[in-house]
Amino acid sequence: MNVDREKGPRDGAGRGNGRRVTLAHGAGGRLTAELVREVFLKHFQSRHLAPLGDSALVPPGGGGLALTTDGFVVDPLFFPGGDIGRLAVCGTVNDLAVAGAAPAYLTASFIIEEGLPFEVLERVGLSMARAAEEAGVEVVTGDTKVVERGGCDKLFIVTSGVGFVLPAADTGASRVRPGDRLVLSGPVGQHGVAVLSQREGLGFASSVRSDCAPVAGLTTRLIEELGPAVRWMRDPTRGGLATVVCELAEETGLDVFLEEEVIPVPSDVAAACELLGLDPLYLANEGKVLVVVEEAAAQRAVDLLREAGQADAAVVGRVEEVVVRTPGGTGAHGDRRPEPRPGAYLRTPYGGTRFLERLAGEQLPRIC
């Protein structure tokens, strides 16, 4: 991000630069990363926070607790395959699961706009209870606030979660090696299209349902069966699969390649994206997990996921040594020499390679 320093120095509160938060800062892409780095990390200095994972491991490295928190502002509150209540449970549970933990307890904070019908709250509460039972967690404490009309949009929910790190879990970007494979548990883009369809009344996409579901059963099975062969896990929510792969490349310093031909994209999702000019690789998912595993364990990981009901699980990519692609430093005679730069790439069925970047803007606001 270019910062105009002529407008005055930044003080401790970040004033003086004239910038404002936009919807794009909440998209999970490049601007989100900049917001976190330039504002929050500057003030919240903690060795537990520094890795910027979906959950904090206390103590770092496993063997203890996993802690996470998430806010949910989805619009509309109800959509095909889910609602804000189910999303608030599954989203937080899944962040714990991909940290290698068994989710156990949740907190729930409700920010309610004055005038919201009681039946809406009842419906959301019942959905949360059912999702918590499905995920094997308890909601053990919470908070309720009511704001005046216009103070929020109907209902916002914030959930925090605690899980116990599995004894066999040993995941992290530092464990990823060239040759490792990327395994995806199922189709992409369903949640994003389902929410958009309901919000905009798009009848042609009415067959698409959100994939909102807990993934802890899947991650636990992979860890218990494959042990240290499971290198790294993430749930591709905001910013979708492409953003997660970009994060993986940045965290590991390695090249990461996706194979477009084998990434499962449902036909109705693909049709909706084509009509609306959206890229399914950047759409949010709320019931999927991307796992990096040792090459020798890749097919076994796919088999385990399929045995657990994920029929479309597939090996969708691999990690490779960095290939020089960008001009960099200067040689002894002033000539420009290539400089290694890790990146994320998509290999197309036609033999081409497309560079993947974090989203610079907002593809779909209020998606989770």
N, C-alpha and C positions, 0 to 999 in steps of 0.2 A: 504494500500500500504506500502511495506517495503522500507524505505529510508536509503541508506547507508550514514551515517553521517561522516564516515571516510574520505570522499572525500572533506571535507571542509564545513565550515558554509554557510548557506544561507544568502545572503544579501538581501536588499530591492527589487532587481530585480529578485531574484530567481535563481541567477547564482551559480555555484560551486557544483552542485549535479550530473551533467553529464546526466540528463534525457532529453529525447526528446519527443515531441508530436507525437503520432501515430494516425492512422485512428480510432483506438478503442476509443480514447478520444472524438470522435465526434459521438459515437454510441447511446448516451443517456442512457448508462448503468452505471456500477460502476465507470469506469475510468472517465467518464464525470463528475460525481458527485465529484470525488476527484479533478479533474482539477479546477472546479468552487470553491470548498472549499479551496484548498491549494494555489491557485493563486489569483483569483479575489476577493473572500470575504475578503481576508487578506487586500486588498487595498481599496475596495469599501465598506465602512461601512455606512450603511443606514438602518433605521428602516423600510423603504419601501421595500428594497431589501431582508432583512433578511429572510422573509418567503419563498423565492425562489419559488413563484407561477409562473404560466404562464404569469400573468400580475401583475403589481403593483397597489394596490388600494390607491388612494390619496384623502383624508386621509385614513389610515388603518381602516378596519372595514366597509367600504361601505359608501354610501351617497354622493359620489363624483365621481371622474374619475377613469377609469381603463386605464393603459398605458402598451403597450407591444411592443417588437421589435423582428424581426426574420430575419435570412439570409437564402437564398435558393440557393443551388449549385447542384441541381439534375442533374443527367446524365442518360439518354439523356434529351434534352430540351423538347421533345415531346414524349408522351407515351399514351397508350390506356386510354381514360377517362380524359386526362388532359395534362398540360404542365407547364413549370416553371412559366408562368404568372398567370395562374389560381391558382396554388399552392401558389404563393406569396401572393395572396389576401386571399384565404380561410384559409391558415395556420395562418395568423395574426388575421383575423376576429374570428377564432375559439378560439384562446387564450383569446380574450376579452370575448367571449360568455360564456366560462366555468368559468370565474371569476364572472359571474352574471351580466354582463354589456350588454347594447345594443350598438353594434359597430356603429361608426359614421364617423370617418375620418381616412384616411391612408396617409402616406408618402411613396415615392418609390425612391430608389437609385439604379441605374444601373451601374454595372462595366462590361464593354464591351471589349472583346479582339479584337485587330486590325484585320481586315479582315472578320469579321462577316458580312454575307450578309444582306442588308437592309430589304429584304423580311422576314428574320427571326425575326428581331426587330418589323416589322409591324405586323406579326402574333402574337407575344407575347403581344404587346401593345393592340391589339384588344381583345385578350383573357382576359387580365387583366380588360379591360373596361367592358366587358360582365359579368365577375365574380363580379366586384364591384357593378354593377347594380343589379345583382341577390342577393347580400348580403345586399343591401341597404346602401352602404357606398360611400363616395367620396374620390378620390385621390386628395389631396389639395396642395401638394408641393412635391418636389423631387430633385434629383441630378443625374448627368451623368458623368461618368469617362470612358476614353478609355485608355487601357494599351497595351503595345507592345505585339506582338505575343509571346505566352508562358507565359505572365504575369498573365493570368487566363485561364480557360477552357471555351471558347466561351462567356458565359454570366452568371454573378451572379446577384442576385437581393436581396436587403435588404428592407423590409417594416416595418414601425412602425405604430401603431394604437392607436386611442383614442376612448373610449366608455364611456357611462354614466351608472353608476351602477343602476340597477333597484331598485325601492323603496322596493320591497318585498324580495330582495335578502339578504340572511344571510347564507353564506356558508363558510366553513373552516374546517380544520381537527379537530379543538377543539370541533366541534359540533357533530362529529361522535360518536355513542354509540353502545355498544354490542346489537345485535339483528337487527341492520339496514341491509337493503338489497342493493345489487349491481344490478343496472339495466343498461344494455347495449343497445344502440340504433339500432345495426345491426351487420352484419357479419364482421369478422376480416380477415386481411391478404391481402385484395384485392390490396391496393396501392403497397405494397412491391412486390407482384408477378407481377403486371402489369409493374412496372418499370424494374424489372429484366428481364422479358420476352422481352421487347423492347430492352434493352441494349444488351442482349446476343443472340437475334434472336431465342428465344425458341418457335417454332411453336406450341408445345403441350399446351402452356399456353396462346395462342392468344385470347382465349375467355374471359380472365380475364381483367376487366377494373378497373382502379383506382376509389376509392370512393370519390375522391376529391370534396368536396362540403361544403358550409357554414352551420353551425349548429345553428346559433343564433336563428333562428325561433323555433327550438326544445327547446333550453334552456330557452328562454323567455316564451314559453308556459308552461313548467314545473314549472318555478318559479311563474308565475302569477296564475296558477291553484292550486299549492300545497303549495306555500308559504314556511314557515319554515320547512315543512316536507322534503324539499330538503336540505340535509346536506352538500354535497360536490360534485364537478364536475371536470372532467378532460377529455381532448381529448387524446386518446392513440396513439401518433404519433411515434417518434423514440423510439425504445425499445418495442413498442406494448403494448398490454393489460397486459401482465405479469409484465412488468417494472412499469406500473402505479399502479398495485396492490401492488407491493413491496414498492413503495413510500407511498402509503396509510397506510400500516402497520407501516412503520418507523415514519410517521408524527403523527399517532394517538396513537402509543404504544399498539395497539390491534392486534389480529390475524385476518387475512382476508382469507376467503376460496372462491375459485372458484369451480363451478361444471362443470366438463369437458363435461358431457353429454348434457348440455343445451346451451353451448357456440356455437353460429352460425358460422360455418366454411363452406363456399361454397365448393361443391365437387371438382370443378376444382382447387381451391386454395389448398385443402387438397392433391389432386393428385400431384400437382407441388411440394409441400413441402415434400411429401414422397419421390419423385424421387430425389430431390436436397438435402435432409437431413436438411431441415429447419423446424423450429417450428413456426406455424402460430400465436401462442400467443405472439411471440416476433417480429412479422413483423409490420411495420408502417401502420397506418391508417390515412386518411386525411379527413374523413367526418363522424366520429363517436364520440359519447360522452358516457362516463361512469359516472353514477350518483349514489350517495349513498343517499337513502331515508329512512324515517321511515318505519318500517315493515308494518304498516297499510296502507301506501300510495303506496306500491310497485306495486300492480296490477293496480292501477289507473295510475301510471306513465307509465307502459307498454301500457295501453289503449290509453293514450294521444299520445305516440310516434307512435303507429300503426295508429291512426286517422290522424296523420301528414304524413303518407306515409311510415313509417318505419315498414314494415310488419314483419321483423325478430326480432324486439325488444323483449327482454326477461329478466327475473330475472336470473342472472347468478352466484350469490354468496351471502355471508352474512358476517357480522362482528361479531366476537365473543371475549369473554374474553380470555386473554392469557392463554394457557395451557402450563405447564412446559414441556419442551422437551430437554433442554440442561443442562449438569452438570455445577454447578456454585460454590457458596461460601462454606465455611467450617463450620461445626457445632461445638458445644461445645466440642465434643470428637474427633475432627479432621476428622469426617466423611464428605464425599462430599454430599452436599445437592443440589437439583435442584434449578435453578435460572430462573425466568420468562424471556422470550425473545420473543417479538412479531415477527411474521413472516407471509409470504404469502404462501398459499398452494393451491394445485389443487387436488380435490377429483375425482378419476377416476370412470368410470362406474363399475369397478370390485371390488370396496370396498377399494382400496388402496388410499394413500395420498402421493402426490409428493410435495417436498419443492421447491418453486419458488425463484430464485435469480435474481438480476440484471445481465444483460449481462456483462461478463468480457472482451469480445472482440467485434468485429464488424461482425454482421451477413451479412449485406448488406451496403456497403459504398455508399455515394452520393445518398441517397434515398429521400432526401427532400432539 
